[in-house]
Amino acid sequence: MTQLTFPQGFLWGTATASYQIEGAAGEDGRGPSIWDTFSATPGKTWRGQSGAVACDHYHRVDEDVALMASLGVDTYRFSIAWPRIQPDGTGPANPKGLDFYDRLVDKLVAAGIKPMPTLYHWDLPQSFEDRGGWPERETAERFADYAAIVGARLSDRVHTWWTLNEPWCSAFLGYGNGHHAPGRTEPAAALAAVHHLNLAHGLAVQALRGAGAEQVSIVLNPTQCRGEEEAVRVVDGIANRVFFDPILLGQYPADVIERTQHHTDWSFVKEGDLEAINQPIDVLGINYYSPTWLRAKPGEPESDVGPGTIGVETYTPDGLEFTDMGWAVDATGLTDLLVRIHKDYGIATMITENGAAYPTGPGEDGEVHDEERVAYLRSHIAAVHDAIEAGADVRGYTAWSLMDNFEWAFGYDKRFGIVHVDYATQQRTPKDSAKFYSKVIADNGLDR
Ligand code: FCB
C-alpha cells in the first residue's frame, strides 16, 4: 500500500443543492421554480416526487452544519435558490430569503467551514420560463441583477462563488431531450440556452466582482470522451468546448457552429457577448461521475448528448461495474479529464462534485455499510492525486453529496449521500463512506 498525500491547503468539502435538500418550498416568500412545475407534471419524476419537503434542511440547518463540522470538512458547496431571493426573478430582494443564506454562511464560518455558494443549481424562477426561459437573453441579464444582490450581502464571508452548476444539463436536459425541467425538446432553443447560460455566467462574474467577491468561477460537467477519434471530437465539441472555449478563450468552436447550422445560425450571439463571457476566473469547478464512450454509427440520429451529433452513438464497453444510476465506474476518466483541462486550458481546477448512488440503507446494527461507495470514493480521490502528480493544479475535492436527497427526475429513489437520510423521520445517519471520508480529510490523503 502506498500513502497518497495531497498538497498542503488542499480543500476537502461536501456539496448539496437548494431544491434537492431544502424543502420549505412555500415558505418565507419563496416563489415557484421550474422544478416545482416539472415535478407537479405527471410522468416527469419518479413516482411524481418533488423537492417540496426533501431533507427539510431549511429547518435543520443547525444540525446539518454540525454534521459537517463533525466530519471535519474544510468547505461546503451549497446553492442559493433564486426564487427565495427574488420570488418572481426580478425586483427587490425578499429579506427572509436573503436572511436564510446569511445565517447559513454565518454558521458555516463559525464552524470553521468555508462557504462556497452556487448561484444557480437549476431552480429557475417559473416566471422566466413563462417568458421563454434560458433561450431568452433577458434571463441572463436578470441573473446578473440577482448575482449583485446576493454578492453584496454575502461576499465578505464567501470563499468561492460558483455562478452556474452544469450549464450542459440546464441547456440539453432542460431544452434538448426534456429529461429535466422545463422539459422542452427543442434543439434550437437548447443552443440558444447554451449561449445565454454562458452569458449569464460572464455577467454574474462581473456583478460579483463589483460586489467585492474574491474567488469566482463556474461549475461544469465535462464529459471525458473515450472511443473513436472523430466521434470523440464531435461530442467533445457540443458537451465540453461549447462551454470551455467561450468562457476560457472568448470564442465558440467553429466545428460546433458548423455542425448545428440545421438548427440555428447562432445569431443570438451579439456583439460584445464573447468579451462579456470571457471573464478571468480563479479556479474551474469540475463535476465528474463517469466517462462516455463513443463511436461512429452511420444513419444514427442526433444522440441524447446534444444537437449536432448525427452519426455518433454512445456505448458501454464490457467488463465494467455500474452504480445504481447505471453509470460505469472508471476513475481513470477523472485523471484524464483533469490532465486534459490543464494541458488545453492551463487553468486550476477543483472537483466540485464526485460520488456515486448505491441503495445501501441501515443494517441490523443500525449502521450503513456502503462498501461500494467507499471503494468509489477511494479510487476517485486517488485519481485526483494521479492528476496532480501528472502536473494538473487541482485545489480541492468536494464529495456529492453530504446526504441523500431529491435526485431530480429520479426522485428519492437514488441515494448519493455519504450520510443516510430516513425521509419518514428525517434522521441523518453517517454511512461508512462518511467515516472513510472523514479520515481522508484528517490525514489529507489515503492509502492505495
Ligand atoms: C449532477 C448534479 C447534482 C446531482 C448529481 C448526481 O449532475 O449537479 O445535483 O444530481 O449530478
Residues whose N, C-alpha, C, O or C-beta is under 5 A from the ligand:
A	BS01	FCB	A17 E166
